[in-house]
Amino acid sequence: MDEALGDRVALHVTQGYTVKLDTGSLVILSKTVKVNHILHAILSILTIPMFAFWIIVWIIMALRRAEETIQLKIQDGKIQEQHLGKQRKP
């Protein structure tokens, strides 16, 4: 693995990403997106007069586990970083 690519991978790993694939010139990293349960609890309490609407949103967010994926590759001597977006985990 290129030293600059290794440094970029190390940076993302410190941010909670894990390496899913490493071919030397291509690295795919992913991180599970976490639900902020404290925020959702506060919003649920604030919406109690409206039949606790936010509880429904909270349940959907908690059940819909997502994974954020990043692709790093070396092309023409430069590191290219592409965010592949959030994908639902099985």
PyMOL Python script that loads the backbone (N, CA, C, O; Angstrom):
from pymol import cmd

cmd.read_pdbstr("""\
ATOM      1  N   MET A   1       0.855  -1.179   0.000  1.00  0.00           N
ATOM      2  CA  MET A   1       0.000   0.000   0.000  1.00  0.00           C
ATOM      3  C   MET A   1       0.896   1.234   0.000  1.00  0.00           C
ATOM      4  O   MET A   1       1.907   1.279   0.701  1.00  0.00           O
ATOM      5  N   ASP A   2       0.525   2.211  -0.774  1.00  0.00           N
ATOM      6  CA  ASP A   2       1.226   3.488  -0.837  1.00  0.00           C
ATOM      7  C   ASP A   2       1.191   4.160   0.535  1.00  0.00           C
ATOM      8  O   ASP A   2       0.200   4.051   1.257  1.00  0.00           O
ATOM      9  N   GLU A   3       2.265   4.848   0.889  1.00  0.00           N
ATOM     10  CA  GLU A   3       2.347   5.489   2.212  1.00  0.00           C
ATOM     11  C   GLU A   3       1.256   6.544   2.400  1.00  0.00           C
ATOM     12  O   GLU A   3       0.632   6.609   3.460  1.00  0.00           O
ATOM     13  N   ALA A   4       1.024   7.370   1.375  1.00  0.00           N
ATOM     14  CA  ALA A   4      -0.009   8.413   1.474  1.00  0.00           C
ATOM     15  C   ALA A   4      -1.394   7.785   1.623  1.00  0.00           C
ATOM     16  O   ALA A   4      -2.230   8.280   2.379  1.00  0.00           O
ATOM     17  N   LEU A   5      -1.630   6.689   0.893  1.00  0.00           N
ATOM     18  CA  LEU A   5      -2.913   5.996   1.004  1.00  0.00           C
ATOM     19  C   LEU A   5      -3.062   5.386   2.391  1.00  0.00           C
ATOM     20  O   LEU A   5      -4.144   5.421   2.978  1.00  0.00           O
ATOM     21  N   GLY A   6      -1.980   4.832   2.909  1.00  0.00           N
ATOM     22  CA  GLY A   6      -1.997   4.277   4.266  1.00  0.00           C
ATOM     23  C   GLY A   6      -2.312   5.330   5.310  1.00  0.00           C
ATOM     24  O   GLY A   6      -3.048   5.068   6.262  1.00  0.00           O
ATOM     25  N   ASP A   7      -1.748   6.537   5.132  1.00  0.00           N
ATOM     26  CA  ASP A   7      -2.041   7.635   6.058  1.00  0.00           C
ATOM     27  C   ASP A   7      -3.501   8.032   6.003  1.00  0.00           C
ATOM     28  O   ASP A   7      -4.116   8.299   7.035  1.00  0.00           O
ATOM     29  N   ARG A   8      -4.066   8.073   4.785  1.00  0.00           N
ATOM     30  CA  ARG A   8      -5.485   8.446   4.629  1.00  0.00           C
ATOM     31  C   ARG A   8      -6.389   7.380   5.248  1.00  0.00           C
ATOM     32  O   ARG A   8      -7.391   7.706   5.884  1.00  0.00           O
ATOM     33  N   VAL A   9      -6.036   6.115   5.061  1.00  0.00           N
ATOM     34  CA  VAL A   9      -6.803   5.020   5.657  1.00  0.00           C
ATOM     35  C   VAL A   9      -6.738   5.123   7.178  1.00  0.00           C
ATOM     36  O   VAL A   9      -7.756   4.969   7.852  1.00  0.00           O
ATOM     37  N   ALA A  10      -5.552   5.382   7.724  1.00  0.00           N
ATOM     38  CA  ALA A  10      -5.388   5.514   9.174  1.00  0.00           C
ATOM     39  C   ALA A  10      -6.247   6.655   9.717  1.00  0.00           C
ATOM     40  O   ALA A  10      -6.815   6.536  10.803  1.00  0.00           O
ATOM     41  N   LEU A  11      -6.345   7.741   8.983  1.00  0.00           N
ATOM     42  CA  LEU A  11      -7.178   8.864   9.400  1.00  0.00           C
ATOM     43  C   LEU A  11      -8.643   8.448   9.507  1.00  0.00           C
ATOM     44  O   LEU A  11      -9.321   8.777  10.481  1.00  0.00           O
ATOM     45  N   HIS A  12      -9.125   7.726   8.499  1.00  0.00           N
ATOM     46  CA  HIS A  12     -10.523   7.289   8.517  1.00  0.00           C
ATOM     47  C   HIS A  12     -10.775   6.244   9.605  1.00  0.00           C
ATOM     48  O   HIS A  12     -11.851   6.214  10.202  1.00  0.00           O
ATOM     49  N   VAL A  13      -9.789   5.393   9.859  1.00  0.00           N
ATOM     50  CA  VAL A  13      -9.943   4.383  10.910  1.00  0.00           C
ATOM     51  C   VAL A  13     -10.084   5.056  12.270  1.00  0.00           C
ATOM     52  O   VAL A  13     -10.845   4.586  13.116  1.00  0.00           O
ATOM     53  N   THR A  14      -9.355   6.158  12.493  1.00  0.00           N
ATOM     54  CA  THR A  14      -9.498   6.887  13.762  1.00  0.00           C
ATOM     55  C   THR A  14     -10.866   7.543  13.885  1.00  0.00           C
ATOM     56  O   THR A  14     -11.286   7.900  14.985  1.00  0.00           O
ATOM     57  N   GLN A  15     -11.567   7.706  12.758  1.00  0.00           N
ATOM     58  CA  GLN A  15     -12.909   8.287  12.767  1.00  0.00           C
ATOM     59  C   GLN A  15     -13.992   7.211  12.855  1.00  0.00           C
ATOM     60  O   GLN A  15     -15.176   7.513  12.708  1.00  0.00           O
ATOM     61  N   GLY A  16     -13.597   5.964  13.093  1.00  0.00           N
ATOM     62  CA  GLY A  16     -14.566   4.896  13.304  1.00  0.00           C
ATOM     63  C   GLY A  16     -14.822   3.990  12.111  1.00  0.00           C
ATOM     64  O   GLY A  16     -15.658   3.091  12.199  1.00  0.00           O
ATOM     65  N   TYR A  17     -14.136   4.198  11.012  1.00  0.00           N
ATOM     66  CA  TYR A  17     -14.315   3.349   9.830  1.00  0.00           C
ATOM     67  C   TYR A  17     -13.519   2.057   9.991  1.00  0.00           C
ATOM     68  O   TYR A  17     -12.513   2.023  10.699  1.00  0.00           O
ATOM     69  N   THR A  18     -13.973   1.002   9.332  1.00  0.00           N
ATOM     70  CA  THR A  18     -13.242  -0.257   9.281  1.00  0.00           C
ATOM     71  C   THR A  18     -12.926  -0.574   7.825  1.00  0.00           C
ATOM     72  O   THR A  18     -13.670  -0.198   6.920  1.00  0.00           O
ATOM     73  N   VAL A  19     -11.824  -1.263   7.614  1.00  0.00           N
ATOM     74  CA  VAL A  19     -11.405  -1.622   6.260  1.00  0.00           C
ATOM     75  C   VAL A  19     -12.167  -2.863   5.819  1.00  0.00           C
ATOM     76  O   VAL A  19     -12.088  -3.908   6.465  1.00  0.00           O
ATOM     77  N   LYS A  20     -12.907  -2.749   4.715  1.00  0.00           N
ATOM     78  CA  LYS A  20     -13.661  -3.874   4.165  1.00  0.00           C
ATOM     79  C   LYS A  20     -12.886  -4.571   3.053  1.00  0.00           C
ATOM     80  O   LYS A  20     -13.004  -5.784   2.881  1.00  0.00           O
ATOM     81  N   LEU A  21     -12.092  -3.812   2.296  1.00  0.00           N
ATOM     82  CA  LEU A  21     -11.331  -4.368   1.182  1.00  0.00           C
ATOM     83  C   LEU A  21     -10.052  -3.563   1.025  1.00  0.00           C
ATOM     84  O   LEU A  21     -10.076  -2.334   1.082  1.00  0.00           O
ATOM     85  N   ASP A  22      -8.935  -4.254   0.827  1.00  0.00           N
ATOM     86  CA  ASP A  22      -7.648  -3.591   0.613  1.00  0.00           C
ATOM     87  C   ASP A  22      -6.886  -4.369  -0.450  1.00  0.00           C
ATOM     88  O   ASP A  22      -6.432  -5.486  -0.205  1.00  0.00           O
ATOM     89  N   THR A  23      -6.748  -3.769  -1.641  1.00  0.00           N
ATOM     90  CA  THR A  23      -6.019  -4.427  -2.724  1.00  0.00           C
ATOM     91  C   THR A  23      -4.671  -3.766  -2.981  1.00  0.00           C
ATOM     92  O   THR A  23      -3.978  -4.132  -3.931  1.00  0.00           O
ATOM     93  N   GLY A  24      -4.297  -2.820  -2.168  1.00  0.00           N
ATOM     94  CA  GLY A  24      -3.038  -2.102  -2.357  1.00  0.00           C
ATOM     95  C   GLY A  24      -3.250  -0.742  -2.997  1.00  0.00           C
ATOM     96  O   GLY A  24      -2.726   0.262  -2.516  1.00  0.00           O
ATOM     97  N   SER A  25      -4.020  -0.704  -4.088  1.00  0.00           N
ATOM     98  CA  SER A  25      -4.303   0.578  -4.736  1.00  0.00           C
ATOM     99  C   SER A  25      -5.762   0.984  -4.571  1.00  0.00           C
ATOM    100  O   SER A  25      -6.150   2.082  -4.972  1.00  0.00           O
ATOM    101  N   LEU A  26      -6.572   0.105  -3.985  1.00  0.00           N
ATOM    102  CA  LEU A  26      -7.996   0.376  -3.751  1.00  0.00           C
ATOM    103  C   LEU A  26      -8.344  -0.081  -2.344  1.00  0.00           C
ATOM    104  O   LEU A  26      -8.064  -1.215  -1.955  1.00  0.00           O
ATOM    105  N   VAL A  27      -8.962   0.825  -1.583  1.00  0.00           N
ATOM    106  CA  VAL A  27      -9.380   0.499  -0.221  1.00  0.00           C
ATOM    107  C   VAL A  27     -10.834   0.926  -0.064  1.00  0.00           C
ATOM    108  O   VAL A  27     -11.207   2.039  -0.435  1.00  0.00           O
ATOM    109  N   ILE A  28     -11.651   0.033   0.489  1.00  0.00           N
ATOM    110  CA  ILE A  28     -13.047   0.358   0.778  1.00  0.00           C
ATOM    111  C   ILE A  28     -13.218   0.314   2.284  1.00  0.00           C
ATOM    112  O   ILE A  28     -12.888  -0.679   2.934  1.00  0.00           O
ATOM    113  N   LEU A  29     -13.739   1.406   2.831  1.00  0.00           N
ATOM    114  CA  LEU A  29     -13.954   1.559   4.265  1.00  0.00           C
ATOM    115  C   LEU A  29     -15.440   1.718   4.536  1.00  0.00           C
ATOM    116  O   LEU A  29     -16.176   2.238   3.699  1.00  0.00           O
ATOM    117  N   SER A  30     -15.884   1.268   5.712  1.00  0.00           N
ATOM    118  CA  SER A  30     -17.292   1.471   6.064  1.00  0.00           C
ATOM    119  C   SER A  30     -17.422   1.751   7.552  1.00  0.00           C
ATOM    120  O   SER A  30     -16.559   1.396   8.356  1.00  0.00           O
ATOM    121  N   LYS A  31     -18.534   2.401   7.890  1.00  0.00           N
ATOM    122  CA  LYS A  31     -18.817   2.764   9.280  1.00  0.00           C
ATOM    123  C   LYS A  31     -20.321   2.680   9.489  1.00  0.00           C
ATOM    124  O   LYS A  31     -21.095   3.177   8.671  1.00  0.00           O
ATOM    125  N   THR A  32     -20.734   2.056  10.579  1.00  0.00           N
ATOM    126  CA  THR A  32     -22.152   1.981  10.910  1.00  0.00           C
ATOM    127  C   THR A  32     -22.617   3.348  11.414  1.00  0.00           C
ATOM    128  O   THR A  32     -21.996   3.943  12.295  1.00  0.00           O
ATOM    129  N   VAL A  33     -23.704   3.827  10.847  1.00  0.00           N
ATOM    130  CA  VAL A  33     -24.271   5.109  11.255  1.00  0.00           C
ATOM    131  C   VAL A  33     -25.085   4.880  12.523  1.00  0.00           C
ATOM    132  O   VAL A  33     -25.999   4.055  12.539  1.00  0.00           O
ATOM    133  N   LYS A  34     -24.756   5.602  13.572  1.00  0.00           N
ATOM    134  CA  LYS A  34     -25.419   5.411  14.867  1.00  0.00           C
ATOM    135  C   LYS A  34     -26.575   6.381  15.034  1.00  0.00           C
ATOM    136  O   LYS A  34     -26.552   7.498  14.518  1.00  0.00           O
ATOM    137  N   VAL A  35     -27.582   5.932  15.763  1.00  0.00           N
ATOM    138  CA  VAL A  35     -28.755   6.747  16.067  1.00  0.00           C
ATOM    139  C   VAL A  35     -28.496   7.481  17.375  1.00  0.00           C
ATOM    140  O   VAL A  35     -28.051   6.878  18.351  1.00  0.00           O
ATOM    141  N   ASN A  36     -28.773   8.776  17.398  1.00  0.00           N
ATOM    142  CA  ASN A  36     -28.619   9.580  18.608  1.00  0.00           C
ATOM    143  C   ASN A  36     -29.878   9.395  19.460  1.00  0.00           C
ATOM    144  O   ASN A  36     -30.849  10.137  19.307  1.00  0.00           O
ATOM    145  N   HIS A  37     -29.859   8.404  20.359  1.00  0.00           N
ATOM    146  CA  HIS A  37     -31.048   8.052  21.131  1.00  0.00           C
ATOM    147  C   HIS A  37     -31.453   9.159  22.105  1.00  0.00           C
ATOM    148  O   HIS A  37     -32.644   9.336  22.365  1.00  0.00           O
ATOM    149  N   ILE A  38     -30.501   9.898  22.641  1.00  0.00           N
ATOM    150  CA  ILE A  38     -30.838  10.988  23.575  1.00  0.00           C
ATOM    151  C   ILE A  38     -31.638  12.067  22.849  1.00  0.00           C
ATOM    152  O   ILE A  38     -32.652  12.543  23.360  1.00  0.00           O
ATOM    153  N   LEU A  39     -31.183  12.450  21.661  1.00  0.00           N
ATOM    154  CA  LEU A  39     -31.901  13.452  20.879  1.00  0.00           C
ATOM    155  C   LEU A  39     -33.312  12.971  20.542  1.00  0.00           C
ATOM    156  O   LEU A  39     -34.271  13.733  20.665  1.00  0.00           O
ATOM    157  N   HIS A  40     -33.444  11.728  20.123  1.00  0.00           N
ATOM    158  CA  HIS A  40     -34.766  11.202  19.766  1.00  0.00           C
ATOM    159  C   HIS A  40     -35.678  11.103  20.992  1.00  0.00           C
ATOM    160  O   HIS A  40     -36.887  11.302  20.870  1.00  0.00           O
ATOM    161  N   ALA A  41     -35.129  10.804  22.156  1.00  0.00           N
ATOM    162  CA  ALA A  41     -35.936  10.759  23.378  1.00  0.00           C
ATOM    163  C   ALA A  41     -36.467  12.154  23.717  1.00  0.00           C
ATOM    164  O   ALA A  41     -37.630  12.311  24.088  1.00  0.00           O
ATOM    165  N   ILE A  42     -35.608  13.157  23.585  1.00  0.00           N
ATOM    166  CA  ILE A  42     -36.047  14.540  23.856  1.00  0.00           C
ATOM    167  C   ILE A  42     -37.125  14.954  22.865  1.00  0.00           C
ATOM    168  O   ILE A  42     -38.139  15.527  23.261  1.00  0.00           O
ATOM    169  N   LEU A  43     -36.921  14.672  21.588  1.00  0.00           N
ATOM    170  CA  LEU A  43     -37.928  15.033  20.585  1.00  0.00           C
ATOM    171  C   LEU A  43     -39.232  14.280  20.798  1.00  0.00           C
ATOM    172  O   LEU A  43     -40.307  14.822  20.542  1.00  0.00           O
ATOM    173  N   SER A  44     -39.154  13.049  21.258  1.00  0.00           N
ATOM    174  CA  SER A  44     -40.371  12.277  21.536  1.00  0.00           C
ATOM    175  C   SER A  44     -41.152  12.903  22.687  1.00  0.00           C
ATOM    176  O   SER A  44     -42.380  12.982  22.641  1.00  0.00           O
ATOM    177  N   ILE A  45     -40.435  13.348  23.722  1.00  0.00           N
ATOM    178  CA  ILE A  45     -41.101  14.001  24.862  1.00  0.00           C
ATOM    179  C   ILE A  45     -41.736  15.317  24.424  1.00  0.00           C
ATOM    180  O   ILE A  45     -42.847  15.643  24.842  1.00  0.00           O
ATOM    181  N   LEU A  46     -41.028  16.075  23.577  1.00  0.00           N
ATOM    182  CA  LEU A  46     -41.562  17.361  23.122  1.00  0.00           C
ATOM    183  C   LEU A  46     -42.790  17.209  22.219  1.00  0.00           C
ATOM    184  O   LEU A  46     -43.606  18.126  22.128  1.00  0.00           O
ATOM    185  N   THR A  47     -42.925  16.074  21.561  1.00  0.00           N
ATOM    186  CA  THR A  47     -44.067  15.886  20.660  1.00  0.00           C
ATOM    187  C   THR A  47     -45.191  15.068  21.289  1.00  0.00           C
ATOM    188  O   THR A  47     -46.082  14.605  20.577  1.00  0.00           O
ATOM    189  N   ILE A  48     -45.168  14.880  22.612  1.00  0.00           N
ATOM    190  CA  ILE A  48     -46.243  14.136  23.282  1.00  0.00           C
ATOM    191  C   ILE A  48     -47.612  14.774  23.012  1.00  0.00           C
ATOM    192  O   ILE A  48     -48.580  14.045  22.798  1.00  0.00           O
ATOM    193  N   PRO A  49     -47.727  16.110  23.015  1.00  0.00           N
ATOM    194  CA  PRO A  49     -49.050  16.682  22.708  1.00  0.00           C
ATOM    195  C   PRO A  49     -49.547  16.322  21.296  1.00  0.00           C
ATOM    196  O   PRO A  49     -50.748  16.360  21.031  1.00  0.00           O
ATOM    197  N   MET A  50     -48.629  15.978  20.408  1.00  0.00           N
ATOM    198  CA  MET A  50     -49.022  15.606  19.037  1.00  0.00           C
ATOM    199  C   MET A  50     -48.987  14.089  18.875  1.00  0.00           C
ATOM    200  O   MET A  50     -48.579  13.581  17.830  1.00  0.00           O
ATOM    201  N   PHE A  51     -49.417  13.368  19.911  1.00  0.00           N
ATOM    202  CA  PHE A  51     -49.480  11.907  19.900  1.00  0.00           C
ATOM    203  C   PHE A  51     -48.099  11.271  19.732  1.00  0.00           C
ATOM    204  O   PHE A  51     -47.966  10.211  19.119  1.00  0.00           O
ATOM    205  N   ALA A  52     -47.087  11.922  20.276  1.00  0.00           N
ATOM    206  CA  ALA A  52     -45.715  11.404  20.271  1.00  0.00           C
ATOM    207  C   ALA A  52     -45.267  10.997  18.870  1.00  0.00           C
ATOM    208  O   ALA A  52     -44.728   9.909  18.662  1.00  0.00           O
ATOM    209  N   PHE A  53     -45.497  11.876  17.937  1.00  0.00           N
ATOM    210  CA  PHE A  53     -45.146  11.619  16.537  1.00  0.00           C
ATOM    211  C   PHE A  53     -43.703  11.163  16.372  1.00  0.00           C
ATOM    212  O   PHE A  53     -43.420  10.287  15.556  1.00  0.00           O
ATOM    213  N   TRP A  54     -42.793  11.749  17.137  1.00  0.00           N
ATOM    214  CA  TRP A  54     -41.379  11.464  16.920  1.00  0.00           C
ATOM    215  C   TRP A  54     -40.988  10.039  17.302  1.00  0.00           C
ATOM    216  O   TRP A  54     -39.967   9.540  16.829  1.00  0.00           O
ATOM    217  N   ILE A  55     -41.770   9.379  18.141  1.00  0.00           N
ATOM    218  CA  ILE A  55     -41.471   7.987  18.502  1.00  0.00           C
ATOM    219  C   ILE A  55     -41.484   7.111  17.254  1.00  0.00           C
ATOM    220  O   ILE A  55     -40.673   6.192  17.129  1.00  0.00           O
ATOM    221  N   ILE A  56     -42.392   7.389  16.341  1.00  0.00           N
ATOM    222  CA  ILE A  56     -42.462   6.619  15.091  1.00  0.00           C
ATOM    223  C   ILE A  56     -41.174   6.815  14.294  1.00  0.00           C
ATOM    224  O   ILE A  56     -40.605   5.850  13.784  1.00  0.00           O
ATOM    225  N   VAL A  57     -40.722   8.044  14.188  1.00  0.00           N
ATOM    226  CA  VAL A  57     -39.477   8.340  13.466  1.00  0.00           C
ATOM    227  C   VAL A  57     -38.305   7.635  14.145  1.00  0.00           C
ATOM    228  O   VAL A  57     -37.450   7.056  13.474  1.00  0.00           O
ATOM    229  N   TRP A  58     -38.268   7.685  15.465  1.00  0.00           N
ATOM    230  CA  TRP A  58     -37.190   7.065  16.236  1.00  0.00           C
ATOM    231  C   TRP A  58     -37.135   5.557  15.991  1.00  0.00           C
ATOM    232  O   TRP A  58     -36.057   5.001  15.785  1.00  0.00           O
ATOM    233  N   ILE A  59     -38.273   4.905  16.014  1.00  0.00           N
ATOM    234  CA  ILE A  59     -38.333   3.457  15.779  1.00  0.00           C
ATOM    235  C   ILE A  59     -37.823   3.121  14.382  1.00  0.00           C
ATOM    236  O   ILE A  59     -37.059   2.172  14.206  1.00  0.00           O
ATOM    237  N   ILE A  60     -38.246   3.899  13.395  1.00  0.00           N
ATOM    238  CA  ILE A  60     -37.789   3.660  12.020  1.00  0.00           C
ATOM    239  C   ILE A  60     -36.277   3.834  11.921  1.00  0.00           C
ATOM    240  O   ILE A  60     -35.600   3.022  11.290  1.00  0.00           O
ATOM    241  N   MET A  61     -35.743   4.887  12.539  1.00  0.00           N
ATOM    242  CA  MET A  61     -34.293   5.134  12.497  1.00  0.00           C
ATOM    243  C   MET A  61     -33.523   4.007  13.186  1.00  0.00           C
ATOM    244  O   MET A  61     -32.470   3.589  12.703  1.00  0.00           O
ATOM    245  N   ALA A  62     -34.043   3.517  14.306  1.00  0.00           N
ATOM    246  CA  ALA A  62     -33.349   2.469  15.051  1.00  0.00           C
ATOM    247  C   ALA A  62     -33.368   1.140  14.292  1.00  0.00           C
ATOM    248  O   ALA A  62     -32.393   0.390  14.341  1.00  0.00           O
ATOM    249  N   LEU A  63     -34.452   0.846  13.599  1.00  0.00           N
ATOM    250  CA  LEU A  63     -34.562  -0.410  12.856  1.00  0.00           C
ATOM    251  C   LEU A  63     -33.825  -0.368  11.522  1.00  0.00           C
ATOM    252  O   LEU A  63     -33.403  -1.403  11.005  1.00  0.00           O
ATOM    253  N   ARG A  64     -33.675   0.810  10.979  1.00  0.00           N
ATOM    254  CA  ARG A  64     -33.047   0.979   9.663  1.00  0.00           C
ATOM    255  C   ARG A  64     -31.557   1.234   9.840  1.00  0.00           C
ATOM    256  O   ARG A  64     -31.085   2.358   9.672  1.00  0.00           O
ATOM    257  N   ARG A  65     -30.831   0.192  10.177  1.00  0.00           N
ATOM    258  CA  ARG A  65     -29.382   0.326  10.370  1.00  0.00           C
ATOM    259  C   ARG A  65     -28.728   0.620   9.031  1.00  0.00           C
ATOM    260  O   ARG A  65     -28.992  -0.059   8.039  1.00  0.00           O
ATOM    261  N   ALA A  66     -27.883   1.625   9.009  1.00  0.00           N
ATOM    262  CA  ALA A  66     -27.226   2.018   7.760  1.00  0.00           C
ATOM    263  C   ALA A  66     -25.716   1.995   7.929  1.00  0.00           C
ATOM    264  O   ALA A  66     -25.188   2.069   9.038  1.00  0.00           O
ATOM    265  N   GLU A  67     -25.049   1.890   6.805  1.00  0.00           N
ATOM    266  CA  GLU A  67     -23.599   1.853   6.787  1.00  0.00           C
ATOM    267  C   GLU A  67     -23.102   2.885   5.770  1.00  0.00           C
ATOM    268  O   GLU A  67     -23.545   2.905   4.622  1.00  0.00           O
ATOM    269  N   GLU A  68     -22.190   3.728   6.204  1.00  0.00           N
ATOM    270  CA  GLU A  68     -21.593   4.734   5.328  1.00  0.00           C
ATOM    271  C   GLU A  68     -20.304   4.155   4.740  1.00  0.00           C
ATOM    272  O   GLU A  68     -19.464   3.635   5.474  1.00  0.00           O
ATOM    273  N   THR A  69     -20.150   4.246   3.408  1.00  0.00           N
ATOM    274  CA  THR A  69     -19.023   3.614   2.731  1.00  0.00           C
ATOM    275  C   THR A  69     -18.194   4.641   1.963  1.00  0.00           C
ATOM    276  O   THR A  69     -18.735   5.541   1.320  1.00  0.00           O
ATOM    277  N   ILE A  70     -16.865   4.490   2.043  1.00  0.00           N
ATOM    278  CA  ILE A  70     -15.924   5.358   1.342  1.00  0.00           C
ATOM    279  C   ILE A  70     -14.976   4.478   0.532  1.00  0.00           C
ATOM    280  O   ILE A  70     -14.517   3.437   1.002  1.00  0.00           O
ATOM    281  N   GLN A  71     -14.696   4.914  -0.680  1.00  0.00           N
ATOM    282  CA  GLN A  71     -13.732   4.225  -1.536  1.00  0.00           C
ATOM    283  C   GLN A  71     -12.526   5.129  -1.734  1.00  0.00           C
ATOM    284  O   GLN A  71     -12.670   6.278  -2.154  1.00  0.00           O
ATOM    285  N   LEU A  72     -11.348   4.620  -1.436  1.00  0.00           N
ATOM    286  CA  LEU A  72     -10.093   5.337  -1.662  1.00  0.00           C
ATOM    287  C   LEU A  72      -9.303   4.566  -2.708  1.00  0.00           C
ATOM    288  O   LEU A  72      -9.153   3.349  -2.602  1.00  0.00           O
ATOM    289  N   LYS A  73      -8.797   5.267  -3.719  1.00  0.00           N
ATOM    290  CA  LYS A  73      -7.975   4.587  -4.722  1.00  0.00           C
ATOM    291  C   LYS A  73      -6.898   5.538  -5.235  1.00  0.00           C
ATOM    292  O   LYS A  73      -7.042   6.760  -5.198  1.00  0.00           O
ATOM    293  N   ILE A  74      -5.829   4.936  -5.706  1.00  0.00           N
ATOM    294  CA  ILE A  74      -4.741   5.702  -6.302  1.00  0.00           C
ATOM    295  C   ILE A  74      -4.927   5.648  -7.811  1.00  0.00           C
ATOM    296  O   ILE A  74      -4.978   4.577  -8.417  1.00  0.00           O
ATOM    297  N   GLN A  75      -5.024   6.826  -8.391  1.00  0.00           N
ATOM    298  CA  GLN A  75      -5.162   6.917  -9.846  1.00  0.00           C
ATOM    299  C   GLN A  75      -4.307   8.079 -10.329  1.00  0.00           C
ATOM    300  O   GLN A  75      -4.446   9.202  -9.843  1.00  0.00           O
ATOM    301  N   ASP A  76      -3.437   7.816 -11.267  1.00  0.00           N
ATOM    302  CA  ASP A  76      -2.503   8.813 -11.796  1.00  0.00           C
ATOM    303  C   ASP A  76      -1.642   9.412 -10.689  1.00  0.00           C
ATOM    304  O   ASP A  76      -1.311  10.597 -10.738  1.00  0.00           O
ATOM    305  N   GLY A  77      -1.276   8.611  -9.694  1.00  0.00           N
ATOM    306  CA  GLY A  77      -0.409   9.063  -8.614  1.00  0.00           C
ATOM    307  C   GLY A  77      -1.095   9.889  -7.550  1.00  0.00           C
ATOM    308  O   GLY A  77      -0.435  10.377  -6.633  1.00  0.00           O
ATOM    309  N   LYS A  78      -2.412  10.060  -7.648  1.00  0.00           N
ATOM    310  CA  LYS A  78      -3.164  10.846  -6.668  1.00  0.00           C
ATOM    311  C   LYS A  78      -4.200   9.965  -5.978  1.00  0.00           C
ATOM    312  O   LYS A  78      -4.713   9.006  -6.554  1.00  0.00           O
ATOM    313  N   ILE A  79      -4.489  10.315  -4.738  1.00  0.00           N
ATOM    314  CA  ILE A  79      -5.505   9.573  -3.992  1.00  0.00           C
ATOM    315  C   ILE A  79      -6.864  10.191  -4.298  1.00  0.00           C
ATOM    316  O   ILE A  79      -7.070  11.393  -4.134  1.00  0.00           O
ATOM    317  N   GLN A  80      -7.776   9.353  -4.741  1.00  0.00           N
ATOM    318  CA  GLN A  80      -9.145   9.805  -4.992  1.00  0.00           C
ATOM    319  C   GLN A  80     -10.049   9.200  -3.938  1.00  0.00           C
ATOM    320  O   GLN A  80     -10.010   7.996  -3.684  1.00  0.00           O
ATOM    321  N   GLU A  81     -10.864  10.047  -3.327  1.00  0.00           N
ATOM    322  CA  GLU A  81     -11.789   9.613  -2.281  1.00  0.00           C
ATOM    323  C   GLU A  81     -13.207   9.796  -2.797  1.00  0.00           C
ATOM    324  O   GLU A  81     -13.597  10.888  -3.209  1.00  0.00           O
ATOM    325  N   GLN A  82     -13.960   8.730  -2.770  1.00  0.00           N
ATOM    326  CA  GLN A  82     -15.348   8.788  -3.239  1.00  0.00           C
ATOM    327  C   GLN A  82     -16.258   8.269  -2.138  1.00  0.00           C
ATOM    328  O   GLN A  82     -16.103   7.144  -1.663  1.00  0.00           O
ATOM    329  N   HIS A  83     -17.208   9.103  -1.739  1.00  0.00           N
ATOM    330  CA  HIS A  83     -18.199   8.696  -0.745  1.00  0.00           C
ATOM    331  C   HIS A  83     -19.320   7.980  -1.487  1.00  0.00           C
ATOM    332  O   HIS A  83     -20.008   8.569  -2.320  1.00  0.00           O
ATOM    333  N   LEU A  84     -19.489   6.713  -1.173  1.00  0.00           N
ATOM    334  CA  LEU A  84     -20.494   5.901  -1.850  1.00  0.00           C
ATOM    335  C   LEU A  84     -21.857   6.025  -1.191  1.00  0.00           C
ATOM    336  O   LEU A  84     -22.822   5.406  -1.638  1.00  0.00           O
ATOM    337  N   GLY A  85     -21.942   6.813  -0.139  1.00  0.00           N
ATOM    338  CA  GLY A  85     -23.222   7.085   0.495  1.00  0.00           C
ATOM    339  C   GLY A  85     -23.571   6.092   1.581  1.00  0.00           C
ATOM    340  O   GLY A  85     -22.779   5.226   1.952  1.00  0.00           O
ATOM    341  N   LYS A  86     -24.778   6.249   2.073  1.00  0.00           N
ATOM    342  CA  LYS A  86     -25.277   5.381   3.138  1.00  0.00           C
ATOM    343  C   LYS A  86     -26.091   4.266   2.519  1.00  0.00           C
ATOM    344  O   LYS A  86     -26.975   4.502   1.695  1.00  0.00           O
ATOM    345  N   GLN A  87     -25.786   3.071   2.920  1.00  0.00           N
ATOM    346  CA  GLN A  87     -26.485   1.893   2.424  1.00  0.00           C
ATOM    347  C   GLN A  87     -27.070   1.132   3.591  1.00  0.00           C
ATOM    348  O   GLN A  87     -26.454   1.037   4.653  1.00  0.00           O
ATOM    349  N   ARG A  88     -28.232   0.601   3.400  1.00  0.00           N
ATOM    350  CA  ARG A  88     -28.888  -0.150   4.449  1.00  0.00           C
ATOM    351  C   ARG A  88     -28.172  -1.470   4.687  1.00  0.00           C
ATOM    352  O   ARG A  88     -27.828  -2.186   3.746  1.00  0.00           O
ATOM    353  N   LYS A  89     -27.954  -1.778   5.959  1.00  0.00           N
ATOM    354  CA  LYS A  89     -27.307  -3.046   6.318  1.00  0.00           C
ATOM    355  C   LYS A  89     -28.360  -4.148   6.345  1.00  0.00           C
ATOM    356  O   LYS A  89     -29.502  -3.909   6.734  1.00  0.00           O
ATOM    357  N   PRO A  90     -27.979  -5.348   5.934  1.00  0.00           N
ATOM    358  CA  PRO A  90     -28.941  -6.468   5.984  1.00  0.00           C
ATOM    359  C   PRO A  90     -29.213  -6.916   7.392  1.00  0.00           C
ATOM    360  O   PRO A  90     -29.995  -7.842   7.605  1.00  0.00           O
TER     361      PRO A  90
END
""", "prot")
cmd.dss("prot")
cmd.show_as("cartoon", "prot")
cmd.util.cbc("prot")
cmd.orient("prot")
